[in-house]
């Protein structure tokens, strides 16, 4: 299908829509980089323990929504900063996190990103995630593979758990003593049997790193939202990585508690932490 036909019929066009998402992510990132350079003047509110939101987040979401809606006025939106509207064409919905890793951002840490996913009939079919300070642009569309700065993403593969780099996120476990105790057991097991454990604090970007093989396993203890993981779940699955729930089922973007790894590593780490086998 040509781009003209796709736009006329309001259909997904990989080249056009990935370029559109890339433009939106870069435009939002330009403002965020300026705000990051002037953190001492940024107005920051605290939504809850360790949960910050700034004017930078809101401005970035407005930028993304403006660019996407101009080109695709009939498609819906779900955004972290409150954008939630059904489009005239109910098939499609943009899912946006204009600044994932806000806590890192407001503390001057560079591990944050802009991430955008496209959903069709409830399935994620495309994604773009941009890490501005490293100038790394990840993108994918379903069945088309994953790309980093326009080149196919080659995944570094480690097969032995003792050499594995584990990414963990306590998520909602921080708010519940029993859940946090269980999370702590997972971390302790990983520290004992794996090469290293990291808490990076930006799930969308962490999933990119998992897709690239910079991490070997990702364990999120609950609370990840659709905008945090929608694009990243597409990337890792395009790379052959499996993502499961505590019941051993494939995780969807509404499953904020998940374990993700390549099959052999997933099996080994699942056994280590007594996570259910894939069913």
C-alpha positions as CSV (number, residue, x, y, z in Angstrom):
1,X,0.0,0.0,0.0
2,X,1.3,3.4,-0.9
3,X,1.7,6.2,1.7
4,X,-1.0,8.2,-0.1
5,X,-3.4,5.2,0.0
6,X,-2.6,4.6,3.6
7,X,-3.4,8.2,4.6
8,X,-6.5,8.3,2.4
9,X,-7.8,5.1,4.0
10,X,-6.5,6.0,7.4
11,X,-4.5,2.8,7.6
12,X,-1.1,2.1,9.2
13,X,1.9,2.8,6.9
14,X,5.2,1.7,8.6
15,X,7.5,4.1,6.9
16,X,5.2,7.1,7.3
17,X,4.0,6.4,10.8
18,X,7.5,5.5,12.2
19,X,8.8,8.7,10.7
20,X,5.9,10.6,12.3
21,X,6.6,9.0,15.7
22,X,10.3,9.8,15.3
23,X,9.5,13.4,14.6
24,X,7.2,13.7,17.6
25,X,9.8,12.0,19.9
26,X,12.6,14.3,18.8
27,X,10.5,17.4,19.1
28,X,9.4,16.6,22.6
29,X,13.0,15.7,23.5
30,X,14.3,19.0,22.3
31,X,12.2,20.8,25.0
32,X,13.1,18.2,27.6
33,X,16.8,18.6,27.0
34,X,16.5,22.4,27.5
35,X,14.6,21.7,30.7
36,X,17.1,19.2,31.8
37,X,19.9,21.8,31.4
38,X,17.9,24.2,33.6
39,X,16.7,21.8,36.4
40,X,17.2,24.5,39.1
41,X,14.4,26.5,37.5
42,X,12.0,23.6,36.8
43,X,8.7,23.5,38.8
44,X,8.3,20.0,40.2
45,X,5.3,18.4,42.0
46,X,5.3,15.2,44.0
47,X,2.4,12.9,43.2
48,X,3.5,10.3,45.8
49,X,6.6,8.7,47.3
50,X,9.3,8.8,44.6
51,X,6.7,9.8,42.0
52,X,7.4,13.2,40.5
53,X,5.8,15.2,37.7
54,X,7.0,18.4,36.2
55,X,5.9,21.0,33.7
56,X,8.4,19.4,31.4
57,X,6.3,16.2,31.3
58,X,3.1,18.0,30.4
59,X,4.8,20.2,27.8
60,X,6.4,17.2,26.2
61,X,3.1,15.3,26.0
62,X,1.4,18.4,24.4
63,X,4.1,18.4,21.8
64,X,3.8,14.7,20.9
65,X,0.0,14.9,20.8
66,X,0.0,18.0,18.6
67,X,2.3,16.4,16.0
68,X,0.6,13.0,15.9
69,X,-3.0,14.4,15.9
70,X,-2.2,16.8,13.0
71,X,-1.2,13.9,10.8
72,X,-3.6,11.4,12.2
73,X,-6.6,13.4,13.4
74,X,-9.0,10.4,13.7
75,X,-6.8,8.2,16.0
76,X,-7.2,8.0,19.7
77,X,-4.7,8.7,22.5
78,X,-3.6,7.4,25.9
79,X,-0.9,9.5,27.6
80,X,0.7,9.4,31.1
81,X,0.0,13.1,31.7
82,X,-3.8,12.8,31.2
83,X,-4.4,12.6,27.5
84,X,-7.1,10.0,27.1
85,X,-9.5,10.2,24.2
86,X,-11.2,7.8,21.8
87,X,-10.6,8.6,18.1
88,X,-13.2,8.6,15.4
89,X,-11.3,5.6,14.0
90,X,-11.6,3.2,16.9
91,X,-9.0,0.8,15.4
92,X,-6.0,2.9,16.3
93,X,-4.7,4.5,19.5
94,X,-1.4,6.2,20.3
95,X,0.1,5.3,23.7
96,X,2.5,7.9,25.0
97,X,4.9,8.4,27.8
98,X,6.5,11.9,27.1
99,X,9.1,11.4,29.8
100,X,9.7,7.9,31.2
101,X,12.2,8.1,34.1
102,X,10.9,11.4,35.6
103,X,12.6,10.6,38.9
104,X,15.9,10.2,37.2
105,X,15.3,13.4,35.2
106,X,14.5,15.6,38.1
107,X,17.5,14.4,40.0
108,X,19.8,15.1,37.1
109,X,20.4,11.5,36.0
110,X,20.5,10.9,32.2
111,X,18.6,7.6,32.1
112,X,15.2,8.8,30.7
113,X,13.4,8.8,27.4
114,X,10.4,9.7,25.3
115,X,8.4,6.6,24.2
116,X,5.4,6.2,21.8
117,X,3.5,3.1,20.8
118,X,0.8,2.5,18.3
119,X,-2.0,0.1,19.0
120,X,-4.4,-1.4,16.4
121,X,-7.4,-3.4,17.5
122,X,-5.8,-3.7,21.0
123,X,-2.4,-5.0,19.6
124,X,0.8,-3.0,19.7
125,X,2.1,-2.8,16.1
126,X,4.7,0.0,16.2
127,X,6.9,1.8,18.7
128,X,9.5,4.5,18.9
129,X,11.7,5.2,22.0
130,X,14.2,8.0,22.1
131,X,17.0,8.4,24.7
132,X,18.0,12.1,24.0
133,X,21.2,12.4,26.0
134,X,22.7,9.3,24.2
135,X,20.9,10.2,20.9
136,X,19.7,6.6,20.6
137,X,16.4,6.1,18.7
138,X,14.9,2.6,19.0
139,X,12.0,1.7,16.7
140,X,10.1,-1.3,15.5
141,X,6.9,-2.4,13.8
142,X,5.3,-5.8,14.2
143,X,7.1,-8.4,12.1
144,X,9.6,-5.9,10.9
145,X,12.3,-6.3,13.5
146,X,13.9,-3.7,15.8
147,X,16.2,-0.9,14.8
148,X,18.6,1.4,16.6
149,X,19.4,4.7,14.8
150,X,18.1,3.2,11.6
151,X,20.2,0.0,11.7
152,X,18.9,-3.5,12.6
153,X,19.4,-4.1,16.3
154,X,21.8,-7.0,16.9
155,X,21.3,-8.5,20.4
156,X,24.2,-9.4,22.5
157,X,23.4,-12.9,23.8
158,X,24.7,-14.5,27.0
159,X,23.5,-18.0,27.9
160,X,24.9,-18.6,31.4
161,X,23.0,-17.1,34.4
162,X,26.3,-16.4,36.2
163,X,27.2,-13.9,33.5
164,X,23.8,-12.3,33.3
165,X,23.0,-8.6,34.0
166,X,19.6,-8.4,35.7
167,X,17.4,-5.3,35.6
168,X,14.9,-5.0,38.5
169,X,12.2,-2.5,39.5
170,X,10.4,-2.7,42.8
171,X,7.4,-0.8,41.4
172,X,4.4,-1.1,43.7
173,X,6.2,-3.5,46.0
174,X,7.7,-0.5,47.7
175,X,4.2,0.2,49.1
176,X,3.5,-3.2,50.6
177,X,5.8,-4.9,53.2
178,X,5.0,-8.4,52.1
179,X,5.5,-7.7,48.4
180,X,8.7,-5.8,49.1
181,X,10.0,-8.8,51.2
182,X,9.4,-11.0,48.2
183,X,11.1,-8.6,45.8
184,X,14.1,-8.4,48.2
185,X,14.4,-12.2,47.9
186,X,14.5,-12.0,44.1
187,X,17.2,-9.4,44.3
188,X,19.2,-11.4,46.8
189,X,19.0,-14.5,44.6
190,X,20.1,-12.5,41.6
191,X,23.0,-10.9,43.5
192,X,24.2,-14.3,44.6
193,X,23.9,-16.2,41.3
194,X,24.2,-13.5,38.5
195,X,26.9,-11.1,37.4
196,X,25.1,-7.9,38.5
197,X,21.8,-6.4,39.4
198,X,20.7,-2.9,38.5
199,X,17.7,-0.7,39.3
200,X,17.7,1.9,36.5
201,X,14.3,3.5,37.0
202,X,13.0,4.0,33.4
203,X,11.2,0.9,32.4
204,X,10.6,1.9,28.8
205,X,14.3,2.4,28.2
206,X,15.2,-0.7,30.3
207,X,13.1,-2.8,27.8
208,X,15.2,-1.3,25.0
209,X,18.3,-2.4,26.7
210,X,16.9,-5.8,27.2
211,X,16.1,-6.0,23.5
212,X,19.7,-5.0,22.8
213,X,21.2,-7.5,25.2
214,X,22.6,-4.9,27.5
215,X,20.4,-6.6,30.1
216,X,19.7,-10.3,30.1
217,X,16.6,-10.4,32.4
218,X,14.1,-7.8,33.4
219,X,11.9,-8.3,36.5
220,X,9.3,-5.7,37.4
221,X,7.5,-6.2,40.7
222,X,4.3,-4.4,39.8
223,X,2.8,-1.1,38.8
224,X,4.1,-0.6,35.3
225,X,1.6,1.2,33.2
226,X,0.7,0.7,29.5
227,X,2.6,3.8,28.4
228,X,5.7,2.5,30.3
229,X,5.9,-0.9,28.5
230,X,3.8,-0.8,25.3
231,X,6.6,0.0,22.9
232,X,9.2,-2.0,24.9
233,X,7.1,-5.2,24.9
234,X,7.0,-5.0,21.1
235,X,10.8,-4.6,20.9
236,X,11.7,-7.5,23.1
237,X,9.2,-9.9,21.5
238,X,10.6,-9.0,18.1
239,X,13.9,-10.1,19.5
240,X,12.5,-13.5,20.6
241,X,12.3,-12.6,24.3
242,X,9.3,-13.9,26.3
243,X,7.4,-11.8,28.8
244,X,5.3,-13.6,31.4
245,X,3.0,-12.9,34.3
246,X,3.2,-14.6,37.8
247,X,0.8,-17.2,36.4
248,X,3.2,-18.1,33.6
249,X,1.0,-16.6,30.9
250,X,2.1,-14.1,28.2
251,X,2.0,-10.6,29.7
252,X,0.0,-7.8,28.1
253,X,0.5,-4.1,28.5
254,X,-2.0,-4.2,31.4
255,X,0.3,-6.6,33.3
256,X,2.5,-4.4,35.4
257,X,4.2,-7.4,37.2
258,X,6.3,-9.4,34.8
259,X,9.5,-11.3,34.0
260,X,11.2,-10.9,30.6
261,X,14.1,-12.8,29.1
262,X,15.2,-14.9,26.2
263,X,13.7,-18.4,26.5
264,X,16.8,-20.2,28.0
265,X,17.6,-17.4,30.4
266,X,13.9,-17.0,31.3
267,X,13.8,-20.7,32.3
268,X,16.9,-20.5,34.4
269,X,16.0,-17.3,36.2
270,X,12.4,-18.5,36.7
271,X,13.8,-21.6,38.5
272,X,16.1,-19.4,40.6
273,X,13.3,-17.2,41.9
274,X,10.6,-19.8,41.8
275,X,8.6,-18.0,39.1
276,X,6.0,-20.2,37.4
277,X,7.1,-22.0,34.2
278,X,5.7,-20.8,30.9
279,X,2.3,-22.4,30.3
